[in-house]
Amino acid sequence: MIKQGLFTRDACSQDMPLCARIWYAEKQRFPWPEAGEIHDFYQHIEGETLFVAEYSGTVAGFISVYAPDSFVHHLFVHQEYSRLGIGSALLTHVVERFPKPMTLKCVIWNRSACVFYQRNGWKKTTTCEYENPPIMYFHCHDLGG
């Protein structure tokens, strides 16, 4: 369910420090192999298009897309705003704007994220067990998957 007071928009330069903090905080919550430091955020999003979700006037999450490939590279929602429809709103925002098919990848052990993508209409395509960590790939041809 998407809550009242939630909207998505293009990110602006003033949003970048907030997005970096969300990215870094969420990376610290999980055992990411390349968690890095907060300043590494800017390297990770280089060349990507970012969108943010605001909830009650606060940036609550962001999504980044590598536009030439319609590839969703990052989707992070601040822990305080989880389960409010923010991730779903961000996915819908990019699916409506980029050529299809869109793709993304998710580490297999992040089961809640894998289930989230499938609930939002993304279809599992392949699994790469040999990657460290193992990765599951998804695609989306339209808002219905």
Residue pairs with C-beta under 8 A, 6 or more apart in sequence:
1 85
2 84
2 85
2 88
2 89
3 55
3 84
3 85
5 55
5 56
5 57
6 53
6 54
6 55
6 60
6 84
6 85
6 86
6 89
7 53
7 54
7 89
8 51
8 52
8 53
8 54
8 89
8 90
8 92
8 93
9 51
9 52
9 54
10 49
10 50
10 51
10 52
11 19
11 50
11 51
11 52
11 62
15 50
15 52
15 59
15 62
16 41
16 42
16 50
18 52
18 59
19 41
19 45
19 50
19 52
19 59
19 62
19 76
20 38
20 39
20 41
20 42
21 38
22 59
22 61
22 62
22 76
22 77
22 78
23 38
23 41
23 44
23 62
23 74
23 76
24 37
24 38
24 41
25 78
25 79
26 76
26 77
26 78
26 79
27 35
27 36
28 35
29 79
30 110
33 132
33 133
36 44
44 73
44 74
45 64
45 73
45 74
47 66
48 64
48 65
48 66
48 67
48 73
48 74
49 64
49 65
49 66
49 67
50 62
50 63
50 64
50 65
51 62
51 63
51 64
51 65
51 90
51 93
51 94
52 59
52 61
52 62
53 59
53 60
53 61
53 62
53 77
53 86
53 89
53 90
53 93
54 60
55 81
55 84
55 86
58 81
60 77
60 78
60 80
60 81
60 84
60 86
61 75
61 76
61 77
61 78
61 81
61 86
61 87
61 90
62 74
62 75
62 76
62 90
63 72
63 74
63 75
63 76
63 90
63 91
63 93
63 94
64 72
64 73
64 74
64 75
65 71
65 72
65 73
65 94
65 98
65 102
66 73
67 98
69 103
70 98
70 99
70 100
70 101
70 102
70 103
71 102
71 103
71 104
72 91
72 94
72 102
72 103
72 104
73 104
75 87
75 90
75 91
75 104
77 86
77 87
77 90
87 116
87 120
88 120
91 117
91 120
91 122
91 140
92 120
92 143
94 102
95 102
95 140
95 142
95 143
96 143
100 140
100 141
100 142
101 139
101 140
101 141
102 139
102 140
103 125
103 137
103 138
103 139
103 140
104 117
104 122
104 137
104 138
105 135
105 136
105 137
105 138
106 113
106 114
106 117
106 135
106 136
106 138
107 113
107 133
107 134
107 135
107 136
108 114
108 127
108 129
108 133
108 134
108 135
108 136
109 133
109 134
114 124
114 136
117 138
118 124
118 138
121 140
121 142
121 143
121 144
121 145
122 138
122 139
122 140
122 145
123 138
123 139
123 140
123 145
124 136
124 137
124 138
125 137
125 138
125 139
126 136
126 137
127 134
127 135
127 136
127 137
128 134
128 135
128 136
128 137
